[in-house]
Amino acid sequence: MGSNPEEWEELYDVINGTEADMCKLNISCPFAVDTGFKMDAGAIAITAKLVNIVKKKLSIPLSVKITPQTPNLMDVAKRVELAGADALTVQGRLSGIMIEY
């Protein structure tokens, strides 16, 4: 997770130097607020842009984990697909739902 597009590009240069078979871009969690990016449902407008940045630099397949907490999940998934994602994960924990077992 970078704090700007240039840092994202540098991180993916590092990943390209590994033996990983696939990379996951997690846009589902709001973990990056302090870095200047608001992920989770707040990233809907920039999701395709982020995928484009990553796909330009990444030499291995990309899986994108998007949040299910959006008014139109199919629209976001389609934008991610059109931006070049090789795989999608659309299942994450829904905030506010905690199941006790």
Secondary structure by P-SEA (a helix, b strand, c coil): ccccaaaaaaaaaaaaaccccccccccccccccccccccccccccaaaaaaaaaaaccccbbbbbbbcccccaaaaaaaaaaacccccccccccccccccc
